[in-house]
Amino acid sequence: MLKLQTDMKNIVKILIQVAKDNNYDFMTVYNEAKKHNTIDPLGKYQIEMPEFDKVVESYHSDPGKNIG
């Protein structure tokens, strides 16, 4: 999940710079963004964020969570 967020942050930075440098209109930026479409791991399995948070919270006090 963190990798996906980091990747998307970097993609957005690049897209903003390319759009500025080339004076792209909205649809051109949109089409460029679609080329970088990444798979949402939660969406792939039809899991909503509150449901995911609930699972993560259930392991909050697990001493083994920091191993690895």
N, C-alpha and C positions, 0 to 999 in steps of 0.2 A: 504494500500500500504506500509506504514511504517512497519507494523507488518510483512508483507511478506519479506521485505528486511532484517529486523532484524533476522527473522527465518532462512533465507538463509545464512546470515553471520555466524550464530552459527552452522548451519549444515556443512558449508564449513570448519570451524575451526575443528570440530569433525572429519570430513573425512580426513583432512590433518594429524591429529594426529594418527588416526587409520592406515592410509596408511603408515606412517613412522614407527610406532611400529611393523607392520606386514609385512613390505617390499612388499607391494602390487604392482602389475604391473598396467598399465593403465586400462586395461579392467576390472580388479577387482574393482578398484576405481570407474570406470564408472558404473558398475553394482550396487555398494553400493550407489552411488549417485542417481540412478534411484529409489531406494527404498524410498528415501526421496523427491521424486518429488512432488512439491507443485503446486497448481493451480494458474496460472497467471491471476489475475482479469481482466486485460485489454485484454489479449488474449482470455479469456473466452467469451467476448462480441465482439471480433474482433475490438478492438479500438487500434489505433496506438498512441504512446506516444505524437507526436506533436498535435494530435487531443485532447487528454486528457489535455495537457498543455494549449491549447486554451480555453477550458472550465474553467479550474482553474483560468486562467488570467482574464476571464470575471467577476469573483467574487472578484478580488483583492481589489477593492475599496468599496465593500459592508461592511457597518459597522456591520452587523449581523454575519459576518463570524467568529468572535472570540467568539461568544456566544456558550456555550454548553460544 
